[in-house]
């Protein structure tokens, strides 16, 4: 039973660290950009869109399609960075404990 008590304590510690990590991800902001910085997208660590900044030089009716493509590219850049930051945080919390396939932190 001594091993079970130790395992339970480790599980509680892991749960606490996971809760802290989730809170950190809520506060984390990642910015991606495209078009040489003319379009910037900021996401939370969980991938939620927080801010969009479009340079005024891009706001022309004839450039609508280009602007839409740049926004999509900036979002993809920010999302990729966000996913990497999430994976890095998870590695910090979990250490060498392997995760089951498809585990995604509920995001």
C-alpha positions as CSV (number, residue, x, y, z in Angstrom):
1,X,0.0,0.0,0.0
2,X,3.0,2.3,0.5
3,X,3.5,2.4,-3.3
4,X,-0.2,3.2,-3.9
5,X,0.0,6.2,-1.5
6,X,3.1,7.4,-3.4
7,X,1.3,7.0,-6.7
8,X,-1.7,8.9,-5.4
9,X,0.5,11.7,-4.2
10,X,2.2,11.9,-7.6
11,X,-1.1,11.9,-9.4
12,X,-2.3,14.8,-7.2
13,X,0.9,16.8,-7.9
14,X,0.5,16.1,-11.6
15,X,-3.1,17.3,-11.5
16,X,-2.0,20.5,-9.7
17,X,0.8,21.2,-12.3
18,X,-1.7,20.6,-15.1
19,X,-4.1,23.1,-13.6
20,X,-1.3,25.6,-13.3
21,X,-0.2,25.0,-16.9
22,X,-3.8,25.5,-18.2
23,X,-3.9,28.8,-16.4
24,X,-0.5,29.8,-17.9
25,X,-1.8,28.9,-21.4
26,X,-4.8,31.1,-20.9
27,X,-2.5,34.1,-20.2
28,X,0.1,33.2,-22.9
29,X,0.0,35.4,-26.0
30,X,1.6,34.3,-29.3
31,X,1.8,36.6,-32.3
32,X,2.2,35.4,-35.9
33,X,2.7,37.6,-38.9
34,X,2.6,37.5,-42.7
35,X,3.3,40.0,-45.5
36,X,6.5,41.2,-44.0
37,X,4.7,42.1,-40.8
38,X,1.8,43.9,-42.5
39,X,-0.7,41.5,-40.9
40,X,-0.3,40.3,-37.3
41,X,-2.5,37.8,-35.4
42,X,-2.3,37.2,-31.7
43,X,-3.6,34.0,-30.2
44,X,-3.8,32.7,-26.6
45,X,-1.8,29.7,-25.7
46,X,-5.0,27.7,-26.4
47,X,-5.3,29.0,-29.9
48,X,-8.0,31.5,-29.4
49,X,-7.8,34.7,-31.6
50,X,-7.1,37.6,-29.3
51,X,-6.0,40.4,-31.6
52,X,-5.8,41.2,-35.3
53,X,-3.6,44.1,-36.6
54,X,-3.7,45.0,-40.3
55,X,-1.5,47.7,-41.7
56,X,-3.5,50.6,-43.1
57,X,-1.7,50.3,-46.4
58,X,-3.4,47.0,-47.1
59,X,-7.0,48.3,-46.7
60,X,-7.9,48.9,-50.3
61,X,-11.0,47.4,-52.0
62,X,-8.9,45.9,-54.8
63,X,-6.6,44.2,-52.3
64,X,-9.4,42.4,-50.5
65,X,-8.4,38.9,-51.6
66,X,-4.7,39.5,-50.8
67,X,-5.6,40.8,-47.3
68,X,-7.8,37.8,-46.6
69,X,-5.0,35.4,-47.6
70,X,-2.5,37.3,-45.4
71,X,-4.9,37.1,-42.4
72,X,-5.2,33.3,-42.9
73,X,-1.4,33.0,-43.2
74,X,-0.8,35.1,-40.1
75,X,-3.3,33.0,-38.1
76,X,-1.7,29.8,-39.3
77,X,1.7,31.2,-38.2
78,X,0.4,32.1,-34.8
79,X,-1.4,28.8,-34.3
80,X,1.7,26.8,-35.2
81,X,3.7,28.9,-32.6
82,X,1.0,28.4,-30.1
83,X,0.9,24.6,-30.5
84,X,4.7,24.5,-30.1
85,X,4.5,26.6,-26.9
86,X,1.8,24.3,-25.6
87,X,3.8,21.2,-26.4
88,X,6.9,22.8,-24.6
89,X,4.8,23.6,-21.5
90,X,3.4,20.1,-21.5
91,X,6.9,18.6,-21.7
92,X,7.9,20.8,-18.7
93,X,4.9,19.6,-16.6
94,X,4.9,16.0,-17.7
95,X,8.7,15.4,-17.8
96,X,9.4,11.9,-19.3
97,X,5.9,10.5,-18.8
98,X,4.6,9.4,-22.2
99,X,1.2,10.7,-23.3
100,X,-1.4,8.5,-25.0
101,X,-1.8,9.1,-28.7
102,X,-4.2,11.9,-29.5
103,X,-3.9,13.6,-26.1
104,X,-4.6,17.3,-26.6
105,X,-5.1,18.9,-23.3
106,X,-8.8,19.3,-24.0
107,X,-8.2,22.0,-26.6
